[in-house]
Amino acid sequence: MRLEEKRLSSREIFKGKIVELRVDQVELPIQTERRLEALGLTLGSSVTVMNKKKHGAVIIKIRGTRFAVGKYIGDHIQVRKGA
């Protein structure tokens, strides 16, 4: 028996620029830095910015997993454009 996927409907959820960045420096309280490291946000790691909200929150993707980062944390992570 062969199974095939069939698309029933499709809708666009978000359209925008996706920017890939590299983490250069993190300046946060040590507990927050350790938590971000446990989630995969380490120096030199690749981060994709999926969406930036008006109130300052940012949705990022690290190693295939999406995270919402608040304005305070986002403001204290220094990044550069990745290759």
N, C-alpha and C positions, 0 to 999 in steps of 0.2 A: 504494500500500500504506500503510495507516494503522497506526502502532504505538501501543499503549496500555500503560501501566504496570499491573501487577496485583500487589497486595500478597499475598504468600504467607504471611507471619506478621508479628506485631508483638509487641514486648515493651518494657516500660518499663525504661530504663537508669538514669535518675536523676530524682528528683522532689524539688524544693525551691524555695526562693524565689530568684528572680533579681533582683539589685539593680543598678541603674544608677547609676554614680558619675562625678564629674568630678575629674580630677587637679588638685590645688592646688599641691603642692610635692613635690619628690623630693630626699632628702638621702642620697646614696650616693656612693661613690668615682666620680670623673669617668669612668672607663672603663665602669663599669656604667651610669651615666646615659646616656652616649653610645649604648651598646648598646640600652637601652630606647627611646631616641629613634628609633633606626634601625628598631625594631620597631613604632613608631607611638605609643608612650606618651610624649606630650608634654604640657606644661602646658595645661590646659583641655580635653584630649581626653576623650572619653567612654569609660568602662571598665565592662564588665558583669562582675560577680562571679558566676561560674557555680556554683562549689562551694568550700567551705572544708574542708580536711582537718583531722583531729584533731591531727596533728603540726605544724600551722602553715602548711603549703603552701596556696596559693590558686590556683584555676583561674580565669583571667580571659579575657575576650574583648575584643580591641582591633581595631576596624575589620574585623570579620568573622573574625578568626583567634584561635583559643584558645591560651593559653600557661599553663604551670604556673610559678608564682612561689614561690620558697622563702620561709621564715619571715623571714629576715634582710632580704631585699629588700622583702617585703610590709610589714614593720614600718616601713620608711623611706619609704614612699610615702604622702603625706597626700592624702586625698580628701574630697569633700563630696557629698552626695546631689544627683544631677542632676535637671533639670526634665523 
